[in-house]
Amino acid sequence: MTAYHIAKAANNMIAKEYHAACVALARVAGEKGPTGITPDHVKATAEWKTAWNNERRLFGVWRMSNFDMQKSFADEMRAEREARRAARFAA
C-alpha cells in the first residue's frame, strides 16, 4: 500500500465522519421554519450547539485533508481521474 492509498483512506474516513456529523446536526435541528432556517429556540439548545460545533470542526479537518491531498498527491489524483474518464469513454 502506497502513501497515496493510505492518505486517501484517511481522507475518506474523515469525509464519512463529516457526513455523519451533518446528519446528526440535521436530526438535532429538526423541522425548519417557514423560510428554511433553523429556529432560534433550537439554536439556543446545548445539543444543537454541540452538534454544530462538531460539524464545523470536522469540516475544517476535511478541508485541510483535501488541501494536503491536492498538494502532496496531485499527480496520483490526476492519473486516477484520467483512468476513470478513460474507462467511462471506453465502455
C-alpha positions as CSV (number, residue, x, y, z in Angstrom):
1,M,0.0,0.0,0.0
2,T,1.4,3.3,-1.0
3,A,1.4,6.6,0.9
4,Y,-1.2,7.9,-1.5
5,H,-3.6,5.0,-0.7
6,I,-3.1,5.4,3.0
7,A,-3.8,9.2,2.8
8,K,-6.8,8.6,0.5
9,A,-8.3,6.1,3.0
10,A,-7.7,8.6,5.9
11,N,-9.4,11.3,3.8
12,N,-12.4,9.0,3.1
13,M,-12.7,8.2,6.8
14,I,-12.7,12.0,7.6
15,A,-15.4,12.5,4.9
16,K,-17.6,9.8,6.4
17,E,-17.2,11.4,9.9
18,Y,-18.1,14.8,8.5
19,H,-21.2,13.4,6.7
20,A,-22.3,11.7,9.9
21,A,-21.9,15.0,11.8
22,C,-24.1,16.6,9.1
23,V,-26.8,14.0,9.6
24,A,-26.6,14.4,13.4
25,L,-26.9,18.2,13.1
26,A,-29.9,17.9,10.8
27,R,-31.5,15.4,13.3
28,V,-31.0,17.9,16.2
29,A,-32.2,20.9,14.1
30,G,-35.5,19.1,13.4
31,E,-38.0,20.9,11.3
32,K,-37.0,24.2,9.7
33,G,-39.0,27.4,9.9
34,P,-41.1,28.7,7.1
35,T,-38.0,30.3,5.5
36,G,-36.0,27.1,5.7
37,I,-33.8,28.3,8.6
38,T,-33.4,26.6,11.9
39,P,-35.4,28.5,14.5
40,D,-33.6,30.5,17.2
41,H,-35.1,28.5,20.0
42,V,-33.5,25.3,18.6
43,K,-30.1,27.1,18.1
44,A,-30.2,28.1,21.8
45,T,-30.1,24.5,23.0
46,A,-26.8,22.9,24.1
47,E,-27.5,19.9,22.0
48,W,-27.7,21.9,18.8
49,K,-24.6,24.0,19.7
50,T,-22.6,20.8,20.3
51,A,-23.7,19.2,17.0
52,W,-23.0,22.5,15.1
53,N,-19.5,22.9,16.6
54,N,-18.7,19.2,15.8
55,E,-19.9,19.7,12.2
56,R,-17.8,22.9,11.8
57,R,-14.7,21.3,13.4
58,L,-14.9,18.2,11.1
59,F,-15.5,20.4,8.1
60,G,-12.2,22.2,8.8
61,V,-10.4,18.9,9.3
62,W,-11.8,17.6,6.0
63,R,-10.9,20.8,4.2
64,M,-7.3,20.7,5.3
65,S,-7.1,17.0,4.4
66,N,-8.3,17.8,0.9
67,F,-5.8,20.6,0.7
68,D,-3.0,18.3,1.8
69,M,-4.1,15.6,-0.6
70,Q,-4.0,18.0,-3.5
71,K,-0.7,19.5,-2.5
72,S,1.0,16.1,-1.9
73,F,-0.6,13.8,-4.4
74,A,-1.7,15.9,-7.3
75,D,-0.2,13.6,-9.9
76,E,-1.7,10.5,-8.4
77,M,-5.1,12.1,-8.2
78,R,-4.9,13.3,-11.8
79,A,-3.9,9.8,-13.0
80,E,-6.8,8.2,-11.1
81,R,-9.2,10.7,-12.5
82,E,-8.0,10.2,-16.1
83,A,-8.2,6.4,-15.7
84,R,-11.8,6.7,-14.6
85,R,-12.6,9.0,-17.5
86,A,-10.9,6.7,-20.0
87,A,-12.8,3.7,-18.6
88,R,-16.1,5.6,-19.0
89,F,-15.4,6.5,-22.6
90,A,-14.2,3.1,-23.5
91,A,-17.4,1.5,-22.4
